[in-house]
Amino acid sequence: MPSSSQAESEQAFRPSPTQLFKLIIPSALGILVFFVPLSIDDRRTILLDHFVIGLRALMGSGVTLYALVLVVAGALYPLWSGRWRASRTETVLTLFKLIGAGVAIMAVSGWGPAALFAPDMLPFLFDKLVISVGLIVPVGAIFLALLINYGLMEGVGVLCQPLMRPIWRTPGRSAIDAVASFVGSYSIGLLITNRVYLAGRYSAREAAIIATGFSTVSATFMIIVAKTLDLMAMWNLYFWLTLLITFIVSAISVRLPPLAGMDDRKADGEAEVPRGQRLRRAWHESLMAADRAPRLGSSVITNLKEGLLMTISILPSILSVGLLGLLLAKYTPVFAWLGMIFYPVIALFGIDEARQLSQAVASGLAEMFLPALLTADASLPARFTAGVVSVSSILFFSASIPCILSTRIPLSIGQIVVIWLIRTLLSLVLALPAALMVAAIVA
């Protein structure tokens, strides 16, 4: 329960016009940029996508060199910072990043085995994924400041508190982690989760639930998936259905092993908001966050720096692991074998490309973009399903799994793979009927 002085301060608080401006204007602009589709030059998509399209056109052929510089910088950064020594996981990741830099040089120079330059291999990966991510993550990070730093996230967190414990078995404060992941990135969400866990405010089970159930890729990454799968015309439908399915899957998976059997001893409690005061508390927390927020220019610069660091950290491994995944998918039966686990579920719903989709979904364990790359030419139900499952599965070896293993959250690789399998099966069961419904609506 909040103290009487806290309740009195909330009651007495009267926002100034400046505070209202700092809360409402940036938050409204953030919502406009990320969630309101607009038609420009006969293309209907969200404003952020229009910005990226315009920037790419402005850069022309220079965008290829820009992407190459980011990949090489990302490969060298762990060596320069010494981070490659931090753990065995970091050493392996650094090796993959160096391989990614070599692959990027091959892509730009045209040198290398002819098999890599088939239209659906390295050229497709570099143009559709590496360049797109290299542009949209830094640009998206600039506008994410509007959603993250000016009170909207805090208000959403307070409003979500009554849902967290009964549905996902986590404290109300975990709503902030969930929102941070979707509007920021899984790395931001995991950073928050690890800090709170080490501070003793999450149990081991709660931290594991949040890390594997909420820390998915951000809205900006979802745009890349939607663009690859030609789903931008239905962006809001795709985004909100994916968010809903992701959190439904999380609510089910927390009640299954291995998460259900983890240590759930509490380190501390959490104050509850008195009945009838939740909206007031959410409004108060939002205003206080807006009041504490840095100046917009400073916030934008900070977010741009973090966005660029995130971009160079993920591009090399996406390129190396992504190309490895494409090679395995094209020349080996690895994902076909793994996909047999999912084939009966997909075939049950009558999807024409059931075998292709099952293989694509299985490839998501290596890299979350692979399902989109492998189903880019499929029918709408298959593309929509791949787009949803690639996000709602959450766990993949090119980024999110190493990030989890680098935290102090007590999860093993075996447990993480089992959780991925459970999440993927549940995601398919929910995404397939949703995709068929979307296809019927569009038709």
Disulfide bonds with the S-S distance in Angstrom:
none
